[in-house]
Amino acid sequence: MTAPGEEENVLFVCTGVTDFIGSQVTAELLSAAPQARIVALVPDSPAHARRRITAALHSTGRPLNTAHLARVKPIRANLADPRLGLDDRVHAALASRADTICHLAEHHDPGPLALSNQEAAVTHLGNLLILAAAARPHARFLALSAAGGRTPPTDARVPAPFRPGPVPGSAANPSPQDSLERLVRGYSGLTGRPASFVYCTTLITNRPQPPTGPQHPLGFLTQRVARLQQLNRSGPRHLFSPENPTTVRIGTPPETYVNLLQADHAARALVRLATAPRAPDHEVGTTTVFLEHPKPTNLRDLLGAVCAHLPGLRVTLNPVLEQPTAFEKLLAGILSAASLPLGTPDGRTGPLQAPNAFPRPPDITRTYLKQALRPPELPAPAHRPGPAPPVRPGRGPGRRTASLRGGLS
């Protein structure tokens, strides 16, 4: 297939257009492929979806105008239905015109999927593969991995023709990602059509995220930073301040890293993958791609960016943490709930990177992280008079903690 810029009316059928990475990919596709047309499969009415799509695309910061937005057509669809909730005529017409089908809606990041959502992810992917199998022979399929968690049950509603064997090199007990990748491999093996299955690491952006925009993958962390700011201001005594700094320990080795990747770079790589010339027939199959930054971010840098928004709070990483304070338990719980993919050099099984065909992403600097973790503005809490929270000394010079009631829910 030729690149979208080289022919008229190249049709991309996309899910997840209003999601974080889906909106980034859609905006990049509109900018990079002037002749591309996008059919967005959405769960709501086209009029309401149009407003959400517009807000999501503008939140990416790309210079899109009304002409770009006019090339996106929302169609109400139900991914849980084998015909996608479309009548036979519309389903057949969509399949006959589709050049590329991009399933971007199941990339939940961060955090594990609930079991019911895992079952839905398998069902949704299978139903989109039915559409892809009915498309023109040159049509390609691209899907993003879903988040981790428990394995979907074997009786999940998977179209029978797409039930292949295990993924080469996978474990005996497959993960949800393996289940989805097996589906794509089964489709490609059965139809002989090209497909790509993409594993993405945690995607970030340093652009301010408007309240009406898609959920930022690090949104949980930034929300908790905002709540810590609010909690620190709400009482008569501050938990931490520049004048009286508080140091807290996190129980993890100092060399712990987290792999982060700029969302705009991931979007460019995905569009490049979706619009690349079709491979020769003898190379047709499923291509597995790992989108991950070749230079992991040290957890200390990430937590340093968090502390930059909490003046007076300092964090240290300790392999062994004895008798953690209440505040240390609170921060450890926040970090755990953020479900960041943490690792250490000794535990790294191998570099999972995008192929060399993709340009290397720029390094993620501390300035970038500080901008990415900029917390949203929360309304100032109403101060209710009451007894001051008890403050007791911590360990080491300059450390102190306070009892926390109510947490950060």
ABEGO torsion letter per residue (X at the ends): XBBAAABBGBBBBBBGAABAAAAAAAAAAAAABAABBBBBBBABBAAAAAAAAAAAAAAAGBBBBAAAAAABBBBBBBAABAAGGBBAAAAAAAAAABABBBBAAABBOBEBBBAAAAAAAAAAAAAAAAAAAABBAABBBBBBBBBBEBBBBAABBBBAAABBBBBBGBBABBBAAAAAAAAAAAAAAAAGBBBBBBBBBBBBBABBBBAABBBBAAAAAAAAAAAAAAAAAABABBABBAABBBBBBBBBBAABBBBBBBAAAAAAAAAAAAABBBBBAAABEBBBBBBBBABBBBAAAAAAAAAAABBGBBBBBBABBBGBBAAAAAAAAAAAAAGBBBBBAAABAEBBBBBAABBBBBBBBAAAAAAAABBBBBBBBBBBBBBBBBBBBBBEBGBBBBBBBGEAX
